[in-house]
Each structure stands twice: as C-alpha cells, then as structure tokens.
Amino acid sequence: MSELYVVGTPIGNLSDFSPRAVETLKSVDFIAAEDTRVSLKLLTHFGIQKPLISYHEHNLRERGEYILSRIENGEKCAIVTDAGMPCISDPGEDLVRLCAERGIEIHVVPSPTAAMSALAVSGLSTSRFSFEGFLSVTKKQRQAHLDEIKNLRRTLIFYEAPHKLTYTLNDLLTNLGDRKIALCRELTKIHEEVLRGRISDMIEYYKEKTPKGEYVLIVEGAPEAEKDEEITLEKACEMAENLINDGKTLSDACKEIAKLTGFSKSEIYSIVLRK
C-alpha cells in the first residue's frame, strides 16, 4: 500500500523518541532524511536498519519525484528531519503536498517541536501566536516580513542560527520596539537555556557572550493601541504637515493621513492648503 509517514525525531534528548516512532521506522521500506549522516546516528542508536535517501532543499524537485515513484509502486516511506517535526519550516512540506495531490495516504507520528516547547516555557502569552520561522537574509524580503507582522497582537515565534542572532535582535528592536522576549537554546539538551527580558537586554547580553546553538525567539505581540487619544481633523492636518516637512508632496501626504485617520483627503487637503 502506498503510504508516507511523517515521523518526528527528538530535538535533543534521545529519550524523547517515542516507541511508536521507532516501530514505524522499522516497518517502512526506506527513509527520506534531511541529512543522512545525522539520521544514521539516530537509527543506529535504536537499532534501525533501513535504506536512507537524502532529501533536502537543494534536491527536493528531482528527489521528490523519485520518492513519489517508489511510493506509488507500493513502497512505504518515512520522512524525517535532523531534529523535531519534519515539514515545519522544512522542505518535507513539499513532499507532503505532492503526496496529498496524488492521493497517497499520509500518516503522522508526532514528536516535540522546538517552537512549541520554547513557547511553553517562554513566560509570554500562549493563547494566540504566529510562527514566523526564519527571517530572510535578503534585506528587502526581511524588511517586508517585519513590516507585515509588526502590528500583530499575538506572540511571535522565530527560528535563528547563532551567527545571525545579534543581527536579528537589532532588526527586531528597530522594527518592533523594545518588547519582552524569551531566547531559548539547546532545548532538552544538557546546556538548555532560556533567557527572558527585553530585546535590548539580549542585545547587551550578547555583546559579551558568543551565541551558540540553534535559537527559538519568542517575542511579545504588539501592544494595544491607546484608546483615549482621539484624532481630530486638526490633528490629522498637523500629521499631514509633518509628512510634507519630511519631503512628501501635499497630495501624497493628505492621501496617506486620510487612510490612517478616516478623514477624507479633500478636507485635509483644503485646510492644509489654506495655512
């Protein structure tokens, strides 16, 4: 029977590997792994001997078709990542989509995930949250991402590599403000650490420390807007004048402030023009 098993692996502590996950990996015909060297160590530890196929972001197109052809010919495949749940901010997502489109049965064997584990110990609100994964290394895409989420009231979750941590913290401070944050690293491992404070506190901390390990950043959502400050037409005109002083044309400034305040462009325009 054609089947794909999405099998979670431990994020650090091998004792978190479930008996069902071990049983599943022993039962399939082959395993698609992000890094076969990392997965081989896990399989060896649990006495699992199955063929491994490399499947990662650089070969997912051609390798995905190969894996699909084997599944459609009746083989059972399991997909794993280096640590945690595959297909979350991971190329396995593409393989699951292809299997779903072709009617292949998909099963999940869950495991701890770094994002949810970090959120649980962050001390920040867990009722609503948004998983944002890794910020782009491309400056334009990175800025667009931060602009899109800066006003979200829910808790934000990011992944980050150690060599980019301070760069990301500075970008978060600039774009989101000095919010509460929890930095979680090496979760479930010997050197597990959770740092809580403000973004500015973490920037200062890592001026003296070298970031090590993979990080999950849990960031407080945007603060609630002040409710007691009502914007009058006079205030809207002042805001338009400030934009004009910063170099915007009268028309563009009035148009922008009209969108923000609900007053019409024409009424703002006529008042500012008379001044």
C-alpha positions in Angstrom: 0.0 0.0 0.0 1.3 3.5 -1.0 2.0 5.4 2.3 4.1 8.3 3.6 4.9 8.5 7.3 5.8 11.9 8.7 7.9 10.9 11.7 9.1 13.4 14.3 12.6 12.9 15.9 14.0 14.2 19.2 15.0 17.9 19.3 17.9 16.9 21.5 17.2 14.3 24.2 17.1 10.8 22.6 14.8 9.7 25.5 12.0 11.7 23.8 11.9 9.3 20.8 8.6 7.5 21.1 8.3 3.7 20.8 5.7 4.3 18.0 8.3 6.3 16.0 10.9 3.5 16.4 8.3 0.9 15.4 7.3 3.0 12.3 10.8 3.5 11.1 11.5 -0.2 11.4 8.3 -1.0 9.4 8.8 1.2 6.3 10.8 0.3 3.2 13.0 3.4 3.1 13.5 6.7 4.9 13.9 10.2 3.3 16.2 12.3 5.5 17.3 15.9 5.5 20.9 14.9 6.4 21.5 11.1 6.1 24.6 11.3 8.4 22.6 12.8 11.2 19.7 10.4 10.8 22.1 7.4 10.6 23.4 8.1 14.1 19.8 8.1 15.4 18.9 5.0 13.6 22.0 3.2 14.7 21.3 4.2 18.4 17.9 2.5 18.2 19.0 -0.5 16.1 17.0 0.6 13.0 18.5 -0.7 9.7 16.7 0.9 6.7 17.9 2.5 3.4 18.3 6.2 3.7 17.7 8.7 0.8 18.9 12.3 1.0 16.0 14.8 0.6 16.7 18.5 1.3 16.0 22.0 -0.1 18.7 21.6 -2.8 17.4 18.4 -4.4 13.7 18.3 -3.4 12.4 18.6 -7.0 14.2 15.7 -8.7 14.4 13.6 -5.5 10.8 14.2 -4.7 9.7 12.7 -8.0 11.9 9.7 -7.3 10.5 9.2 -3.8 6.9 9.5 -5.2 7.5 6.9 -7.9 8.7 4.4 -5.3 5.7 5.1 -3.0 3.3 4.8 -6.0 4.9 1.4 -6.8 3.8 0.2 -3.4 6.6 1.0 -1.0 6.2 2.7 2.3 8.4 5.8 3.0 9.1 7.7 6.2 10.3 11.3 6.1 12.4 12.7 9.0 14.4 15.8 9.6 17.6 16.4 11.7 15.6 17.2 14.8 11.9 17.7 15.6 8.9 17.6 13.3 9.7 17.4 9.6 7.7 19.6 7.2 7.7 22.6 9.6 9.8 25.3 8.0 11.4 22.3 6.2 11.4 21.0 2.6 9.4 18.0 3.7 6.4 20.2 3.3 6.8 19.9 -0.5 6.8 16.1 -0.4 3.6 16.0 1.7 1.9 18.4 -0.7 2.8 16.2 -3.7 1.6 13.1 -1.9 -1.7 14.8 -1.0 -2.2 15.9 -4.6 -1.7 12.3 -5.8 -4.0 10.7 -3.2 -1.2 9.0 -1.3 -2.2 8.2 2.3 -0.2 10.2 4.8 0.3 9.4 8.5 1.9 11.5 11.2 4.0 10.3 14.2 4.5 13.4 16.3 7.4 14.5 18.4 8.5 17.5 20.4 8.9 20.7 18.3 11.3 23.4 19.2 8.8 26.2 18.5 6.0 24.8 20.8 8.5 23.7 23.5 10.0 27.2 23.6 6.6 28.9 23.6 5.5 26.7 26.6 8.5 27.9 28.8 8.7 31.5 27.5 6.5 33.1 30.1 4.7 35.0 27.4 1.1 34.7 26.2 0.4 31.3 24.6 -3.3 31.8 23.8 -2.6 33.2 20.3 0.7 33.1 18.4 2.2 33.3 15.0 5.0 31.0 13.8 7.3 33.1 11.5 10.2 30.7 11.0 13.5 32.1 9.8 13.7 35.7 8.6 15.1 36.1 5.1 18.7 37.0 4.7 17.7 39.3 1.8 17.3 42.8 3.2 14.3 43.7 1.2 12.4 40.5 2.0 13.4 40.7 5.6 12.1 44.2 5.9 8.8 43.3 4.2 8.3 40.4 6.6 8.9 42.6 9.6 6.6 45.3 8.3 3.8 42.7 7.7 3.9 41.4 11.3 4.9 44.5 13.4 1.3 45.3 14.4 0.2 41.7 15.2 -1.1 41.4 18.8 -0.3 37.8 19.1 3.0 36.3 20.3 5.6 35.8 17.5 7.9 32.8 17.1 11.1 32.9 15.1 14.0 30.4 14.5 17.5 31.8 14.2 21.1 30.5 13.7 23.7 31.6 16.2 25.8 33.6 13.7 22.8 35.7 12.8 21.3 36.2 16.2 22.6 39.7 17.1 21.7 40.9 13.6 18.2 39.7 14.1 17.8 41.1 17.6 18.8 44.5 16.3 16.3 44.3 13.5 13.6 43.3 15.9 14.4 46.2 18.2 14.3 48.7 15.3 11.1 47.4 13.7 9.1 46.1 16.7 10.3 48.2 19.6 11.8 47.0 22.9 9.3 44.2 23.6 9.6 41.3 26.0 11.4 38.3 24.6 12.5 34.8 25.6 15.5 33.3 23.9 15.5 29.5 24.0 18.5 27.4 23.0 19.6 23.8 23.3 16.2 22.7 24.5 16.1 19.3 26.1 19.9 19.1 25.9 22.5 19.3 28.7 23.1 23.0 28.2 19.4 24.0 27.8 19.0 27.7 28.4 16.0 30.1 28.4 16.8 33.9 28.8 13.9 36.2 29.5 13.9 40.0 29.3 13.6 42.8 26.8 15.1 42.7 23.3 17.6 45.5 24.4 18.7 43.3 27.3 19.5 40.4 24.9 21.5 42.7 22.7 23.5 43.9 25.7 24.0 40.3 26.9 25.4 39.1 23.6 27.9 41.9 23.4 29.8 39.9 26.0 28.7 36.4 25.0 29.1 34.4 21.8 25.8 32.9 20.6 25.9 29.1 20.5 23.4 26.5 19.3 20.1 26.9 17.4 17.7 29.5 18.9 14.0 29.9 19.2 12.9 33.5 19.8 9.6 34.1 21.4 8.6 37.8 21.1 5.7 39.6 22.8 2.9 40.8 20.4 2.3 44.4 19.6 0.9 46.5 22.5 -2.7 47.5 22.4 -3.2 50.9 20.8 -4.1 53.8 23.1 -7.8 54.2 23.2 -8.1 57.5 24.9 -6.4 59.6 22.1 -8.9 60.6 19.6 -7.5 62.0 16.4 -9.3 65.3 15.4 -9.3 66.9 12.0 -6.9 69.5 13.3 -4.5 66.7 14.5 -4.8 65.0 11.1 -3.8 68.2 9.3 -0.8 68.5 11.6 0.2 64.9 10.7 0.0 65.8 7.0 2.1 68.9 7.5 4.8 66.8 9.2 4.9 64.5 6.2 5.2 67.5 3.9 8.1 68.8 6.0 9.7 65.4 5.6 9.6 65.7 1.8 6.2 64.3 0.7 4.0 66.2 -1.7 0.8 67.9 -0.4 -1.3 65.4 -2.3 0.6 62.3 -1.1 0.7 63.5 2.5 -3.0 64.1 2.6 -3.8 60.8 1.0 -1.6 58.9 3.5 -3.1 60.6 6.5 -6.6 60.1 5.2 -6.0 56.3 5.2 -4.8 56.4 8.8 -7.4 58.7 10.3 -10.6 58.2 8.3 -11.0 61.8 7.3 -11.3 62.5 3.6 -8.3 63.5 1.6 -10.1 66.6 0.3 -11.0 68.0 3.7 -7.4 67.6 5.0 -6.1 69.0 1.7 -8.2 72.1 1.8 -7.3 73.0 5.3 -3.5 72.4 4.9 -3.6 74.3 1.6 -5.0 77.4 3.4 -2.3 77.5 6.0 
